[in-house]
Amino acid sequence: MSVELKTERLILRPFAEADLEAFAAINADPEVMRYIGDGKPRDREATREGIVKSRRAWDEQGWGTFAVVETDTSDLVGFAALAVPNFLPEILPVVEVGWRIARDRWGKGYAPEAARAAIGFAFNDIGMTRLVSCIHRDNTASIRVAEKLGMTLERETTVPEVNVPCKVYELNR
Ligand SMILES: CC(C)(COP(=O)(O)OP(=O)(O)OC[C@H]1O[C@@H](n2cnc3c(N)ncnc32)[C@H](O)[C@@H]1OP(=O)(O)O)[C@@H](O)C(=O)NCCC(=O)NCCS
């Protein structure tokens, strides 16, 4: 897949195997992973599996998770994801837009900047008409990102596997 999106400060493109070191470092940070899944940092092997899965999604569907690269430095600084939230069966079928940014780049508006590009791709290039984001109830930074994107609260529920309270935000094309 040769999709590449450019924003003012970022480049979005599918993950490559060469992203493993940088992405594993982001996923090993407990502060980054605090409100994701079971709240535990992810080891290098789990990150490697995540990259493989994401590359397969691009190959099979023509869309998936974008690696987010800082244009000025060429550093991998996070992701903007398009993925099916299988962990929350009650809202399926739907596609989730997600975001994760390295801690040393927080507060620069990178997540909304990257997510805006991924959402534009989903709506304009793929033809999706609705996206959701599932966010831990206490993840105020991520809730702010959803608000900046113009998403609205659709429901509050619990992620069954991990028994975690989450808010579902939605955005229609
Ligand atoms: C949520 C996240 C992606 C936001 O990314 P970002 O690029 O920093 O987004 P923004 O710069 O727009 O900041 C969003 C909010 O984060 C908070 N924030 C900003 N800088 C911060 C910092 N240094 N430390 C903690 N929170 C901070 C603020 O509440 C901010 O809202 P504001 O702009 O109205 O003040 C980022 O905090 C992150 O990667 N968190 C861990 C992964 C995660 O939880 N992802 C979402 C899962 S649903």
The ligand as an SDF file (V2000), in Angstrom:
LIG
                    3D

 48 50  0  0  0  0  0  0  0  0999 V2000
   -4.6290   11.5150   23.8900 C   0  0  0  0  0  0  0  0  0  0  0  0
   -3.3860   11.9330   23.1090 C   0  0  0  0  0  0  0  0  0  0  0  0
   -3.3290   11.1540   21.8170 C   0  0  0  0  0  0  0  0  0  0  0  0
   -3.5020   13.4310   22.7920 C   0  0  0  0  0  0  0  0  0  0  0  0
   -2.4740   13.7580   21.8610 O   0  0  0  0  0  0  0  0  0  0  0  0
   -1.8930   15.2380   21.7080 P   0  0  0  0  0  0  0  0  0  0  0  0
   -1.1960   15.2860   20.4090 O   0  0  0  0  0  0  0  0  0  0  0  0
   -1.1470   15.6100   22.9230 O   0  0  0  0  0  0  0  0  0  0  0  0
   -3.2560   16.1060   21.6150 O   0  0  0  0  0  0  0  0  0  0  0  0
   -3.3990   17.6760   21.8990 P   0  0  0  0  0  0  0  0  0  0  0  0
   -2.1030   18.3730   21.8010 O   0  0  0  0  0  0  0  0  0  0  0  0
   -4.5280   18.1330   21.0380 O   0  0  0  0  0  0  0  0  0  0  0  0
   -3.8610   17.7350   23.4250 O   0  0  0  0  0  0  0  0  0  0  0  0
   -5.1070   17.1650   23.8020 C   0  0  0  0  0  0  0  0  0  0  0  0
   -5.2680   17.3060   25.3110 C   0  0  0  0  0  0  0  0  0  0  0  0
   -4.2430   16.5670   25.9550 O   0  0  0  0  0  0  0  0  0  0  0  0
   -3.9510   17.1700   27.2310 C   0  0  0  0  0  0  0  0  0  0  0  0
   -2.5230   17.4280   27.2890 N   0  0  0  0  0  0  0  0  0  0  0  0
   -1.7860   18.2480   26.5300 C   0  0  0  0  0  0  0  0  0  0  0  0
   -0.5000   18.1930   26.8710 N   0  0  0  0  0  0  0  0  0  0  0  0
   -0.4030   17.3070   27.8560 C   0  0  0  0  0  0  0  0  0  0  0  0
    0.6760   16.8300   28.6320 C   0  0  0  0  0  0  0  0  0  0  0  0
    1.9330   17.2420   28.4210 N   0  0  0  0  0  0  0  0  0  0  0  0
    0.4090   15.9020   29.5760 N   0  0  0  0  0  0  0  0  0  0  0  0
   -0.8310   15.4500   29.7830 C   0  0  0  0  0  0  0  0  0  0  0  0
   -1.9020   15.8840   29.0770 N   0  0  0  0  0  0  0  0  0  0  0  0
   -1.6910   16.8120   28.1350 C   0  0  0  0  0  0  0  0  0  0  0  0
   -4.7770   18.4370   27.2990 C   0  0  0  0  0  0  0  0  0  0  0  0
   -5.9620   18.1360   28.0010 O   0  0  0  0  0  0  0  0  0  0  0  0
   -5.0920   18.7020   25.8480 C   0  0  0  0  0  0  0  0  0  0  0  0
   -6.3010   19.4330   25.6800 O   0  0  0  0  0  0  0  0  0  0  0  0
   -6.1780   21.0180   25.3620 P   0  0  0  0  0  0  0  0  0  0  0  0
   -5.4440   21.1520   24.0540 O   0  0  0  0  0  0  0  0  0  0  0  0
   -7.5840   21.4620   25.3050 O   0  0  0  0  0  0  0  0  0  0  0  0
   -5.3800   21.6170   26.4820 O   0  0  0  0  0  0  0  0  0  0  0  0
   -2.1040   11.6880   23.9230 C   0  0  0  0  0  0  0  0  0  0  0  0
   -2.2660   12.2490   25.1870 O   0  0  0  0  0  0  0  0  0  0  0  0
   -1.7760   10.2110   24.0350 C   0  0  0  0  0  0  0  0  0  0  0  0
   -1.1270    9.6230   23.1860 O   0  0  0  0  0  0  0  0  0  0  0  0
   -2.2240    9.5910   25.1380 N   0  0  0  0  0  0  0  0  0  0  0  0
   -1.9460    8.1790   25.3620 C   0  0  0  0  0  0  0  0  0  0  0  0
   -2.6290    7.2720   24.3520 C   0  0  0  0  0  0  0  0  0  0  0  0
   -4.1300    7.3940   24.4350 C   0  0  0  0  0  0  0  0  0  0  0  0
   -4.6990    7.4440   25.4970 O   0  0  0  0  0  0  0  0  0  0  0  0
   -4.7720    7.4050   23.2610 N   0  0  0  0  0  0  0  0  0  0  0  0
   -6.2090    7.5000   23.1540 C   0  0  0  0  0  0  0  0  0  0  0  0
   -6.8690    6.2180   23.4490 C   0  0  0  0  0  0  0  0  0  0  0  0
   -8.6650    6.4180   23.3430 S   0  0  0  0  0  0  0  0  0  0  0  0
  1  2  1  0
  2  3  1  0
  2  4  1  0
  2 36  1  0
  4  5  1  0
  5  6  1  0
  6  7  2  0
  6  8  1  0
  6  9  1  0
  9 10  1  0
 10 11  2  0
 10 12  1  0
 10 13  1  0
 13 14  1  0
 14 15  1  0
 15 16  1  0
 15 30  1  0
 16 17  1  0
 17 18  1  0
 17 28  1  0
 18 19  1  0
 18 27  1  0
 19 20  2  0
 20 21  1  0
 21 22  1  0
 21 27  2  0
 22 23  1  0
 22 24  2  0
 24 25  1  0
 25 26  2  0
 26 27  1  0
 28 29  1  0
 28 30  1  0
 30 31  1  0
 31 32  1  0
 32 33  2  0
 32 34  1  0
 32 35  1  0
 36 37  1  0
 36 38  1  0
 38 39  2  0
 38 40  1  0
 40 41  1  0
 41 42  1  0
 42 43  1  0
 43 44  2  0
 43 45  1  0
 45 46  1  0
 46 47  1  0
 47 48  1  0
M  END
$$$$
